[in-house]
Amino acid sequence: MKEYFYKKEYKYMYLAKISYSFGNALMETFGTVMLYKNGIPIWLILLIYGLRFGITGLCTPLFVTISSKIGIAKCVLLSNIFNVVSTYIMLDGNDIYKNIMVFILAMGLKGISNPLSDALSSKYVETEHRGRFNGLLGISKIVGTAMASILVAWGVITQNHITLFSIIAIFFLLEYIFIQKIDYKVENDTSAFKASMKYIGKSKSRYKMIYELRTNHIIERQFVPLYLYLVLKDFQLFSSVIIVSLLLQIITVAFIGKYSDKNIVKANNLVTIMKAMITAIFLFSRNKMLISCNKTLNDNFEKVYETSIQTSIQNIIKESKENNELLSAVGQMSLCFTEVMVFVVLAILATFMGEGVFYIIFMLSIISTIAINFNIKQSR
């Protein structure tokens, strides 16, 4: 077992995840807060993310097309060039309004490598060990994000943007180097875009529905940091809560990965109940201390939840007769297209409700948590 978890492909996937998570921490963890700090109103932040995911959905099939011709590593490199561009514009806050369309395009086009994790897992990971693999992959992501969060907090507080940007760019390059070690070309005999759109348009699979429901979890994950920042009104305190939260997640993710392999159904039931209860606390409290503690708790079970649900999704992909890379792309496209619609609705609501739109976000997340668990059970 030890040799299995430490074989070459696994090592490079863990290292690639650490590198990407380090580089992506500014956008993933601090993105909405940075935009708000730079003067972007909440409704426009919601609209920016909606347009971003729309572009991501349209370009996701390019993963199959590009990686079938030049390999998945170069697809990652191309994606990370857009990551570097969007990072630069976000750090140079004075130019966000002037370059807002370039910023949205760069954020969207970096989604070319969106299906990467599911595709790699489907190729290299055995089903009976997938939970523990995803647990270790989750820990890799947490380690990268935690280290980067300390750097980001320092860079933003001290205004040392050049050093921060340079280090982020290096870690995006490192991800490409590690993926290159396990590079392969995807088999593709048809037009990936046509095949993906045909599958999305005609298929009524629960797999696709699960991805669509995950929309509300992605939105919650992107906007809970902004909610916390609005409650605390202190970037340094906000950063401290984020870092402590990340470090605590390592323990819980390791536990659920092992538990998922033993009994995936019970694991999903457990994390569904916990996630719904934790998200509900955001609906009923504005106390700074309680919100900070709940953010930490929420982050812990968000990663636990992701590990459990992602394991179920990857099992569905692995057991399907369809092309695994195509299914991975279809799932991401379904997610992105649903996000566009939900983000646009939330942006319109935010123009009337202001910060009250967060309560809609939390309620939608709870509904999705329950519905996803139901659909996973029905897909067995």
SESE-571159 format. One line per 4 residues: number of its first residue (from 1); for each residue x negated, y negated, z negated of N, C-alpha, C, O. Coordinates in steps of 0.1 Angstrom, whole numbers, m for minus. Atoms other than C-alpha are relative to their C-alpha. Layout:
N
NUM = X/Y/Z/X/Y/Z/X/Y/Z/X/Y/Z | ...
***
This chain:
380
1 = m8/12/0/0/0/0/m9/m13/0/m6/m22/7 | 9/12/1/m28/m24/m9/m6/m3/14/m7/m15/18 | 6/1/m13/m45/m18/25/10/m6/10/7/m14/18 | m10/5/m9/m12/m25/42/2/m15/m1/3/m22/9
5 = m3/14/2/m6/m59/27/m12/m9/2/m11/m21/3 | 12/9/m3/m42/m70/33/m6/3/13/m18/0/16 | 6/m2/m14/m46/m59/69/m1/m13/7/5/m23/3 | 3/12/m7/m58/m84/94/11/m9/4/11/m21/1
9 = m11/8/m5/m25/m95/108/7/m8/m12/11/m19/m10 | m6/6/12/m11/m102/73/m9/m12/m5/m3/m23/m8 | 9/10/5/m42/m122/62/2/m13/9/3/m24/3 | 0/12/m8/m40/m145/92/14/m7/0/15/m19/1
13 = m13/6/1/m2/m150/89/1/m8/m13/7/m19/m13 | 0/7/13/m7/m160/52/m8/m13/1/m3/m24/m3 | 8/12/m2/m35/m184/61/6/m10/9/5/m22/7 | m6/10/m9/m16/m199/90/12/m7/m7/14/m19/m5
17 = m11/6/7/14/m205/67/m5/m10/m10/1/m21/m11 | 6/10/9/m7/m222/41/m4/m13/7/m1/m24/3 | 5/11/m8/m23/m244/68/12/m9/5/12/m21/4 | m12/7/m5/11/m253/84/7/m7/m11/11/m19/m9
21 = m7/6/12/27/m260/50/m7/m12/m5/m1/m22/m9 | 8/12/5/m1/m283/40/2/m11/10/5/m23/6 | m1/10/m10/1/m302/73/15/m6/0/16/m18/3 | m14/4/m2/39/m303/73/7/m6/m13/18/m10/m13
25 = m6/5/13/44/m314/36/5/m14/0/16/m17/m5 | m5/14/0/47/m351/44/13/0/7/22/m8/2 | m12/1/m7/75/m345/69/11/8/m8/22/4/m9 | m9/m9/6/92/m316/50/5/m4/m13/17/m5/m16
29 = m4/3/14/91/m327/14/2/m15/m2/11/m18/m10 | m1/14/3/86/m364/16/7/m8/12/8/m20/11 | m4/7/m12/101/m372/50/11/m10/m2/10/m21/2 | m12/9/2/135/m387/41/m4/m11/m10/1/m22/m8
33 = 4/10/10/119/m405/11/m9/m11/7/m7/m23/5 | 9/9/m7/92/m420/34/8/m9/9/5/m21/10 | m8/8/m9/118/m432/59/8/m11/m8/9/m22/m4 | m8/10/9/139/m448/31/m9/m11/m5/m5/m22/m6
37 = 10/10/5/108/m465/16/m4/m10/11/m7/m21/8 | 4/9/m11/101/m479/51/12/m8/5/11/m15/16 | m11/9/m3/135/m496/52/11/6/9/20/m1/13 | m10/m7/m9/156/m470/72/12/3/m9/10/10/m19
41 = m12/m3/8/192/m469/58/4/15/1/0/22/10 | m4/m14/1/207/m435/48/7/5/13/4/16/17 | m7/m5/m11/231/m433/77/m9/2/12/m7/12/20 | 9/m2/m11/203/m438/102/m10/11/m2/m14/18/8
45 = 8/m12/3/181/m412/85/7/12/4/1/21/10 | m8/m12/m4/209/m387/89/1/1/15/0/12/21 | m1/0/m15/213/m397/126/m14/4/6/m14/12/16 | 13/m4/m5/175/m394/132/m2/15/m1/m7/21/9
49 = 2/m15/2/174/m359/118/10/8/9/6/18/14 | m9/m6/m9/205/m350/138/m5/1/14/m5/11/21 | 5/0/m14/190/m361/171/m13/9/1/m15/15/11 | 12/m8/0/157/m345/161/3/15/2/m3/22/10
53 = m4/m14/m1/174/m311/156/6/4/13/5/15/18 | m6/m2/m13/193/m315/189/m11/3/10/m10/12/18 | 11/m2/m9/160/m318/208/m7/13/m3/m11/20/6 | 7/m13/4/145/m289/188/8/12/5/2/21/10
57 = m8/m11/m5/175/m267/198/m2/2/15/m3/13/19 | 1/m1/m15/171/m275/235/m14/5/4/m15/12/14 | 14/m4/m4/133/m269/235/m4/13/m6/m15/18/m3 | 4/m12/6/133/m238/213/m3/12/9/m12/19/7
61 = 3/m11/m9/136/m213/242/m14/m1/7/m19/8/12 | 13/1/m6/103/m228/255/m10/8/m7/m21/11/m2 | 10/m9/7/86/m207/228/m1/13/8/m13/18/9 | 1/m12/m8/95/m176/248/m7/m2/13/m16/6/17
65 = 6/3/m13/86/m192/281/m15/m3/0/m23/3/7 | 14/4/2/53/m208/270/m8/12/m5/m19/15/1 | 8/m10/6/41/m179/249/m1/13/9/m10/21/7 | 1/m11/m10/48/m154/277/m10/m2/10/m15/7/16
69 = 10/4/m10/24/m173/299/m14/m2/m6/m24/3/0 | 13/4/6/m3/m186/276/m2/5/m14/m13/3/m20 | 2/m6/13/3/m168/243/6/m9/m11/8/m21/m9 | m7/7/11/19/m178/210/m9/m11/m6/m4/m21/m11
73 = 9/10/7/m12/m196/197/0/m13/7/0/m24/0 | 0/13/m7/m13/m222/224/14/m7/m1/15/m19/0 | m14/6/3/25/m227/219/m1/m7/m13/5/m18/m15 | 2/7/14/16/m235/182/m8/m12/2/m5/m23/m4
77 = 8/12/m1/m11/m259/193/8/m11/6/6/m23/2 | m8/11/m6/13/m278/216/10/m6/m10/12/m18/m10 | m10/4/10/39/m279/188/m7/m9/m10/m1/m19/m14 | 7/8/10/13/m293/164/m5/m13/5/m8/m22/m3
81 = 4/14/m5/2/m321/187/12/m9/m3/10/m21/m6 | m12/9/3/38/m334/183/1/m2/m15/6/m13/m19 | 0/2/14/35/m328/146/m9/m11/m4/m5/m20/m13 | 9/10/3/5/m350/145/5/m14/4/3/m24/m3
85 = m6/13/m4/22/m378/165/11/m5/m9/10/m17/m13 | m11/4/9/53/m378/143/m6/m4/m14/m1/m13/m20 | 7/4/12/30/m379/112/m6/m13/0/m4/m21/m9 | 7/14/m2/11/m409/125/10/m11/m1/8/m21/m7
89 = m11/11/m1/43/m429/132/6/m1/m14/9/m13/m18 | m6/1/13/58/m420/98/m9/m8/m10/m5/m16/m18 | 9/6/9/26/m431/79/m1/m15/4/m3/m24/m5 | 0/14/m4/25/m463/100/14/m6/0/19/m9/11
93 = m14/3/1/58/m474/87/5/m13/7/17/m14/10 | m4/12/m7/58/m508/103/5/2/14/12/m7/19 | m3/m2/m14/62/m493/137/11/10/2/14/14/14 | m10/m11/m2/90/m468/130/12/m5/8/16/2/18
97 = m11/6/m8/118/m491/144/m4/m1/14/3/2/23 | 5/2/m14/97/m500/174/m2/13/8/0/13/20 | 3/m13/m7/88/m464/182/10/11/m4/6/23/m5 | m9/m10/5/119/m447/169/4/11/9/5/22/5
101 = m3/m11/m10/127/m428/201/m12/9/2/m10/21/3 | 12/m8/m1/91/m416/204/m1/9/m13/m4/21/m12 | 0/m7/13/93/m406/167/10/12/0/7/23/m4 | m11/m11/0/126/m386/172/m4/11/10/m3/23/7
105 = 4/m10/m10/112/m369/204/m11/8/m6/m11/21/m4 | 11/m8/6/80/m359/186/5/10/m10/0/21/m11 | m5/m9/11/99/m345/156/8/11/7/7/23/2 | m8/m10/m7/122/m326/180/m9/10/8/m7/22/7
109 = 9/m9/m9/95/m312/204/m9/8/m8/m14/19/m3 | 8/m9/8/75/m298/175/7/13/m2/1/23/m7 | m8/m12/2/103/m273/173/m3/11/10/4/22/10 | 3/m11/m10/88/m254/203/m4/13/m7/m1/24/m2
113 = 5/m12/7/72/m230/178/10/4/m11/6/13/m19 | m10/m3/10/104/m227/157/2/15/m3/2/19/m14 | m2/m15/3/109/m189/162/m12/7/m4/m12/20/m5 | 13/m6/3/73/m182/153/0/10/m11/m4/22/m10
117 = 0/m9/12/78/m167/118/8/13/2/4/24/m1 | m9/m12/m2/107/m144/128/m7/9/11/m6/22/10 | 6/m8/m11/88/m133/160/m12/8/m5/m13/20/m2 | 12/m7/5/56/m125/142/4/11/m10/m2/22/m10
121 = m5/m10/10/75/m106/114/5/12/8/3/23/4 | m6/m11/m8/94/m86/140/m11/9/7/m9/21/8 | 10/m7/m7/62/m76/157/m9/8/m9/m13/19/m6 | 10/m6/8/39/m68/128/4/6/m13/m3/14/m19
125 = m4/m4/13/59/m61/97/10/11/0/20/11/7 | m9/m12/2/76/m28/87/12/m4/m8/11/m12/m18 | m12/4/7/112/m31/76/0/2/m15/5/m6/m23 | 0/m3/14/107/m14/43/m9/m8/m9/m8/m7/m21
129 = 9/8/8/80/m38/32/3/m15/3/m5/m24/m2 | m2/14/m4/96/m70/46/2/m10/m11/m2/m21/m10 | m3/9/11/108/m84/13/m13/m5/m7/m14/m17/m9 | 12/4/7/74/m83/m3/m9/m9/9/m16/m18/5
133 = 7/9/m9/58/m97/28/5/m14/0/m3/m23/m1 | m6/13/0/82/m126/29/m3/m7/m14/m4/m19/m14 | 4/6/13/75/m131/m8/m14/m6/0/m16/m17/m5 | 14/5/m1/38/m134/m2/m1/m11/10/m9/m21/8
137 = 0/11/m9/45/m156/28/5/m12/m6/0/m24/m4 | m6/11/8/67/m178/6/m10/m6/m9/m11/m18/m11 | 10/5/9/39/m181/m19/m11/m7/7/m16/m18/3 | 9/8/m9/15/m191/9/5/m13/3/m3/m23/3
141 = m6/13/m4/39/m218/19/0/m9/m12/m3/m21/m11 | 0/8/12/42/m230/m17/m13/m6/m3/m15/m17/m7 | 13/4/3/5/m231/m22/m5/m12/9/m10/m22/4 | 3/11/m9/0/m252/9/7/m12/m2/1/m23/m2
145 = m8/12/3/28/m275/1/m3/m7/m13/m4/m19/m13 | 4/6/13/18/m280/m35/m13/m8/1/m14/m19/m4 | 13/7/m1/m18/m289/m26/2/m13/8/m4/m23/5 | m2/11/m9/m6/m312/2/8/m11/m8/6/m23/m5
149 = m9/10/7/20/m329/m21/m9/m9/m9/m6/m21/m11 | 9/8/8/m8/m340/m45/m7/m10/9/m9/m22/5 | 7/9/m10/m27/m354/m15/9/m11/5/5/m23/6 | m10/10/m5/4/m371/m1/3/m11/m10/4/m22/m7
153 = m3/10/11/13/m387/m34/m11/m10/m2/m9/m22/m3 | 12/9/1/m22/m400/m37/m1/m10/12/m4/m22/10 | 1/9/m12/m23/m413/m1/10/m11/1/7/m22/5 | m11/9/m1/10/m430/m3/m1/m11/m11/0/m23/m8
157 = 2/9/11/4/m446/m37/m11/m9/1/m10/m21/m1 | 12/8/m2/m31/m458/m29/0/m7/14/m10/m15/17 | m1/5/m13/m21/m467/7/m12/5/9/m16/m2/18 | 11/m5/m8/m50/m446/20/5/9/11/3/22/10
161 = m7/m8/m10/m32/m435/51/m9/7/10/m6/17/15 | 9/m5/m10/m62/m429/73/m6/14/m4/m6/23/3 | 5/m13/6/m77/m402/50/11/11/0/9/22/4 | m11/m9/1/m43/m386/45/3/5/14/5/17/15
165 = m3/m4/m13/m36/m385/82/m10/9/6/m7/19/12 | 11/m9/m6/m70/m370/91/0/14/m6/m1/24/1 | 0/m13/6/m67/m342/66/12/8/5/11/20/7 | m12/m7/m5/m31/m334/77/m3/6/14/1/17/17
169 = 3/m4/m14/m43/m332/114/m9/12/0/m8/21/8 | 9/m12/1/m71/m308/104/7/13/m4/4/23/2 | m7/m12/4/m47/m284/87/9/5/11/12/17/12 | m8/m4/m12/m24/m284/118/m9/8/10/m5/17/16
173 = 9/m7/m9/m55/m274/138/m4/14/m6/m5/23/2 | 4/m12/6/m64/m247/113/11/11/2/8/23/4 | m11/m10/m3/m29/m231/118/m2/6/14/m1/18/15 | 3/m5/m14/m37/m228/155/m11/10/0/m10/21/7
177 = 12/m9/0/m71/m212/148/4/14/m6/0/24/m1 | m4/m12/6/m55/m186/125/9/8/8/8/21/9 | m9/m7/m8/m27/m177/148/m7/5/13/m3/16/18 | 8/m4/m12/m52/m174/177/m6/14/m3/m8/22/6
181 = 6/m13/4/m67/m144/157/10/12/2/6/23/4 | m10/m10/m2/m34/m125/161/9/m3/12/21/1/13 | m8/5/m11/m23/m140/194/5/11/9/m2/22/10 | m5/m10/m10/m2/m121/219/10/m8/9/15/m18/6
185 = m9/6/m10/19/m129/250/14/7/m2/15/20/m2 | m14/m5/1/57/m124/246/4/6/14/2/0/24 | m5/m6/m13/73/m101/272/13/m7/3/22/m8/m5 | m12/8/m4/98/m121/292/2/2/15/m6/m3/23
189 = m3/m2/m14/113/m110/325/11/m9/5/14/m8/17 | m12/8/m4/142/m135/326/m3/m15/m4/m12/m18/m12 | 1/14/5/147/m173/321/5/0/m14/16/3/m17 | m3/0/14/145/m177/284/12/m10/m3/20/m7/m12
193 = m10/10/3/167/m208/284/14/5/5/23/4/m3 | m13/m5/m4/195/m192/305/4/12/m8/16/12/m12 | m3/m12/8/193/m160/285/5/m5/m14/15/1/m19 | m4/5/13/195/m179/252/14/m7/0/22/m5/m8
197 = m13/7/m1/224/m202/263/11/10/3/22/8/m2 | m11/m10/m3/243/m172/277/3/8/m13/15/10/m16 | m2/m7/12/238/m154/244/8/m8/m10/17/m3/m17 | m7/9/9/249/m184/224/15/m2/4/23/m3/m5
201 = m13/3/m5/279/m190/246/10/12/m1/22/10/m4 | m8/m12/m1/292/m154/247/0/8/m13/10/14/m17 | 1/m9/12/280/m137/215/8/m6/m12/7/m18/m14 | m7/4/12/301/m138/184/m6/8/m12/1/11/m22
205 = 7/m8/10/275/m119/163/0/m8/m14/m1/m20/m14 | 2/5/14/273/m124/125/m14/m6/m2/m16/m15/m10 | 14/5/1/236/m130/130/0/m15/4/m6/m23/m3 | 0/14/m4/243/m162/149/8/m8/m9/4/m20/m12
209 = m8/7/10/270/m172/124/m8/m3/m12/m6/m14/m18 | 9/2/12/245/m168/95/m9/m12/2/m11/m20/m6 | 9/11/m3/221/m191/112/8/m14/1/3/m24/m4 | m8/13/m1/249/m217/119/3/m5/m14/3/m17/m17
213 = m3/4/14/259/m216/82/m12/m5/m8/m11/m13/m17 | 12/5/6/223/m221/72/m3/m15/2/m11/m21/m5 | 1/14/m3/226/m256/86/1/m8/m13/m7/m17/m15 | m3/8/12/240/m269/53/m11/1/m10/m13/m8/m18
217 = 11/m2/9/211/m254/34/m12/m9/4/m19/m14/m4 | 11/8/m6/186/m271/57/2/m15/m3/m7/m22/m7 | m3/14/3/203/m304/53/m2/m4/m15/m7/m14/m18 | 2/2/15/204/m301/15/m15/0/m3/m19/m9/m11
221 = 14/0/3/167/m292/14/m7/m13/5/m16/m17/m2 | 6/12/m5/158/m322/35/4/m13/m8/m4/m22/m9 | m5/12/6/179/m347/15/1/0/m15/3/m10/m21 | 1/0/15/177/m335/m21/m12/m9/m5/m10/m16/m15
225 = 11/9/5/142/m352/m24/4/m15/0/1/m22/m9 | m4/14/0/158/m385/m13/10/m3/m11/10/m14/m17 | m10/2/11/187/m380/m38/m8/m2/m13/m4/m10/m21 | 8/1/13/161/m374/m66/m7/m14/0/m8/m20/m11
229 = 7/13/0/141/m405/m55/10/m12/m3/6/m21/m10 | m10/11/3/173/m427/m56/4/0/m14/7/m10/m20 | m4/m1/14/181/m414/m91/m12/m5/m8/m10/m13/m18 | 12/4/8/145/m419/m104/m5/m14/2/m9/m21/m7
233 = 5/13/m5/136/m450/m84/m14/m3/m4/m18/m14/m8 | 15/1/4/99/m443/m91/m7/10/8/m5/22/6 | 7/m10/m9/77/m427/m64/m10/9/m7/m11/21/m4 | 10/m8/7/50/m416/m88/7/11/m9/2/22/m9
237 = m7/m10/8/75/m399/m111/6/11/9/6/23/6 | m6/m9/m10/93/m384/m81/m11/10/5/m8/22/6 | 11/m9/m5/59/m369/m68/m3/10/m11/m6/21/m8 | 3/m9/11/52/m354/m103/10/11/m1/6/23/m3
241 = m10/m10/0/85/m336/m103/m1/10/11/0/22/9 | 2/m8/m12/79/m323/m68/m11/10/m2/m10/22/1 | 12/m9/1/45/m309/m76/2/10/m11/m1/22/m8 | m3/m10/11/55/m292/m109/10/10/5/8/22/2
245 = m10/m9/m6/85/m277/m91/m6/10/9/m3/22/9 | 7/m9/m9/63/m263/m64/m8/11/m7/m8/23/m3 | 8/m9/7/39/m247/m88/7/11/m7/3/23/m8 | m8/m10/7/66/m229/m107/7/10/9/11/21/5
249 = m7/m9/m10/81/m214/m75/m8/13/3/m2/23/7 | 8/m12/m3/52/m189/m71/5/12/m8/6/23/m2 | m4/m12/9/65/m167/m100/13/5/5/14/18/7 | m13/m5/m4/101/m165/m88/0/6/14/7/16/16
253 = 1/m5/m14/93/m159/m51/m6/14/m1/m2/23/7 | 6/m13/1/70/m130/m60/10/10/m6/10/22/m1 | m10/m9/6/98/m114/m81/10/4/10/13/16/11 | m11/m3/m9/125/m116/m55/m4/8/12/3/16/18
257 = 5/m7/m11/103/m103/m27/0/15/m3/4/23/5 | 1/m14/4/97/m70/m46/14/5/m2/17/17/2 | m14/m5/3/134/m68/m57/8/2/13/16/11/13 | m7/m1/m13/146/m74/m21/m2/14/7/7/20/12
261 = 3/m12/m6/128/m43/m9/7/12/m7/10/22/m1 | m7/m10/8/144/m22/m37/15/0/3/21/11/4 | m15/1/m1/180/m34/m33/4/m14/6/6/m23/m1 | m2/12/m7/186/m61/m7/14/m6/m3/16/m18/m3
265 = m14/5/3/224/m63/m14/1/m6/m13/6/m17/m14 | 0/6/13/220/m69/m51/m8/m13/m1/m5/m22/m8 | 8/12/m1/192/m94/m44/8/m12/6/7/m23/0 | m8/11/m6/215/m114/m21/11/m5/m9/13/m17/m10
269 = m10/4/9/243/m113/m46/m5/m9/m11/1/m19/m15 | 5/7/11/221/m125/m74/m4/m14/4/m1/m24/m3 | 5/13/m4/205/m154/m55/12/m9/5/11/m21/4 | m12/7/m5/239/m164/m40/7/m7/m12/10/m19/m12
273 = m6/6/12/254/m169/m75/m8/m11/m6/m3/m22/m9 | 9/10/6/224/m187/m88/m1/m13/8/0/m24/3 | 1/12/m9/221/m211/m58/12/m8/m1/12/m20/m1 | m13/7/1/258/m220/m59/1/m8/m13/6/m19/m13
277 = m1/7/13/256/m228/m96/m9/m12/m1/m6/m22/m6 | 10/11/1/224/m249/m93/4/m12/8/3/m23/4 | m4/11/m8/237/m269/m64/12/m8/m6/13/m20/m4 | m11/7/6/269/m276/m82/m3/m10/m11/4/m20/m13
281 = 4/10/10/250/m294/m110/m2/m14/6/1/m24/0 | 2/13/m6/241/m321/m85/13/m8/2/13/m20/3 | m13/7/m2/278/m328/m80/5/m7/m13/13/m16/m12 | m6/4/13/284/m335/m117/m9/m8/m9/m5/m12/m20
285 = 9/7/9/254/m353/m131/m8/m11/7/m12/m9/19 | 10/10/m5/234/m385/m126/m10/m3/m10/m18/m13/m9 | 11/1/11/212/m381/m157/m13/2/6/m15/13/12 | 13/m2/m7/176/m386/m146/m7/12/m5/m13/20/4
289 = 7/m12/4/162/m359/m168/6/13/5/m1/22/9 | m7/m12/m5/189/m334/m159/m2/3/15/m4/14/19 | 2/m1/m14/186/m341/m122/m15/4/3/m17/12/12 | 13/m4/m2/148/m338/m124/m2/15/m3/m9/22/5
293 = 1/m14/4/150/m304/m142/8/8/10/3/19/14 | m8/m7/m9/177/m293/m118/m7/1/14/m5/11/21 | 7/0/m13/156/m303/m88/m11/11/m1/m13/18/9 | 10/m11/2/128/m280/m102/7/14/1/1/22/8
297 = m7/m13/0/153/m252/m108/5/3/15/4/14/19 | m6/m1/m14/169/m258/m73/m11/5/9/m9/13/18 | 11/m4/m9/135/m256/m56/m4/14/m2/m7/22/8 | 4/m13/3/126/m224/m74/10/10/7/5/20/14
301 = m9/m10/m6/158/m206/m63/3/m3/15/8/6/21 | 0/2/m14/158/m222/m29/m10/9/7/m6/15/17 | 10/m9/m5/126/m204/m22/3/15/m2/1/23/7 | m4/m14/3/139/m172/m38/11/3/10/11/14/16
305 = m11/m2/m10/171/m176/m17/m5/2/14/m1/12/21 | 6/m1/m14/151/m181/15/m6/13/2/m5/19/12 | 7/m13/m1/130/m150/8/10/11/2/8/20/10 | m10/m11/0/160/m128/2/8/m1/14/10/9/20
309 = m9/1/m12/182/m142/31/m9/2/13/m4/9/22 | 9/m2/m12/152/m143/56/m3/14/2/m4/19/13 | 2/m14/m1/145/m107/48/12/7/7/10/15/16 | m12/m6/m6/181/m98/57/1/m3/15/4/5/23
313 = m1/4/m14/180/m118/89/m11/7/9/m7/12/20 | 10/m7/m8/147/m103/100/3/15/2/m1/21/12 | m4/m14/m1/160/m68/93/11/1/11/10/11/19 | m10/0/m11/190/m76/116/m7/m1/14/m3/6/23
317 = 7/2/m12/166/m88/143/m7/13/4/m7/18/15 | 9/m12/m2/143/m57/139/9/12/5/5/19/13 | m9/m11/m3/173/m33/141/8/m2/13/15/7/17 | m8/3/m12/189/m50/171/m7/6/13/m19/8/13
321 = 5/m6/m12/185/m36/206/m4/m12/10/m10/m10/20 | 4/12/m8/180/m72/219/m15/m3/m1/m21/2/m11 | 13/5/1/146/m88/226/m2/m8/m13/5/m17/m15 | 1/6/13/133/m98/192/m3/m15/1/2/m23/m7
325 = 4/14/m1/117/m131/203/12/m8/5/14/m19/1 | m12/7/m5/149/m140/222/10/m2/m11/16/m13/m12 | m9/1/12/170/m133/191/m5/m11/m9/3/m18/m15 | 5/10/9/147/m154/170/3/m14/6/6/m23/m2
329 = m3/13/m6/151/m183/195/14/m3/0/18/m15/m3 | m14/3/0/188/m179/197/5/m4/m14/13/m13/m15 | m3/3/14/191/m180/159/m4/m15/m3/4/m22/m9 | 4/13/3/171/m212/157/8/m11/9/11/m21/4
333 = m9/9/m8/191/m228/186/13/m2/m6/19/m13/m6 | m14/1/6/224/m220/169/m1/m9/m12/8/m17/m14 | 2/9/12/210/m236/137/m1/m14/4/6/m23/m1 | 3/14/m4/198/m267/155/13/m7/6/16/m18/3
337 = m12/6/m6/230/m273/176/11/m3/m10/18/m13/m10 | m10/2/11/252/m269/145/m5/m12/m8/4/m20/m13 | 5/12/7/229/m294/127/3/m13/6/6/m23/m1 | m3/13/m6/234/m320/153/14/m5/m3/16/m16/m7
341 = m14/3/3/272/m319/148/2/m5/m14/9/m15/m17 | m2/3/15/270/m319/110/m7/m13/m3/m1/m21/m10 | 7/12/3/244/m346/109/7/m13/5/8/m23/m2 | m7/11/m6/264/m369/132/12/m4/m9/15/m15/m12
345 = m11/3/9/295/m365/110/m4/m6/m13/2/m15/m18 | 5/5/12/275/m371/79/m5/m15/1/m3/m23/m8 | 5/13/m2/259/m402/94/12/m10/1/11/m21/m4 | m12/8/m1/294/m416/102/6/m2/m14/9/m13/m18
349 = m6/1/13/306/m408/67/m9/m9/m9/m4/m17/m17 | 10/8/8/274/m425/52/2/m15/2/m1/m23/m6 | m2/14/m3/283/m458/69/11/m5/m9/12/m17/m12 | m11/4/9/314/m459/47/m2/4/m15/1/m4/m24
353 = 1/m6/14/304/m438/16/m14/m4/m6/m15/m3/m18 | 13/2/6/267/m448/12/m6/12/m6/m6/23/0 | 6/m11/7/251/m426/m14/10/11/m3/6/22/m7 | m10/m10/3/284/m408/m19/m1/12/10/5/22/7
357 = 1/m11/m9/276/m387/12/m8/12/m5/m6/23/0 | 8/m12/6/252/m366/m9/10/10/m6/7/22/m6 | m10/m9/5/283/m351/m26/6/9/10/9/21/8 | m4/m8/m11/295/m339/7/m10/10/4/m7/22/7
361 = 11/m9/m3/261/m324/14/0/12/m9/m2/23/m5 | 1/m10/10/261/m305/m18/12/10/0/11/22/m1 | m12/m8/m1/297/m292/m14/m1/10/12/2/21/12 | 2/m8/m12/289/m280/22/m10/12/m3/m9/23/2
365 = 11/m10/3/258/m262/8/6/12/m8/3/24/m5 | m7/m10/8/279/m243/m18/8/9/9/8/21/7 | m9/m8/m9/304/m232/8/m8/9/9/m5/21/11 | 9/m8/m8/276/m220/31/m6/12/m7/m8/23/m2
369 = 7/m11/8/259/m200/3/10/12/m2/5/23/0 | m10/m11/1/291/m180/m3/3/7/13/3/19/14 | m4/m6/m13/299/m175/34/m11/8/6/m9/18/12 | 11/m8/m5/264/m163/43/m1/13/m7/m3/23/0
373 = 1/m12/7/264/m137/16/11/10/5/9/22/7 | m11/m8/m5/298/m124/29/m4/5/14/m1/17/17 | 4/m4/m13/285/m123/65/m11/10/1/m11/19/9 | 10/m10/1/254/m104/56/5/13/m4/1/23/2
377 = m7/m12/4/275/m78/39/7/6/11/7/19/13 | m9/m5/m11/298/m75/69/m9/5/12/m4/13/20 | 9/m4/m12/268/m71/93/m6/14/m2/m12/19/7 | 6/m12/3/257/m39/76/8/12/5/5/24/4
***
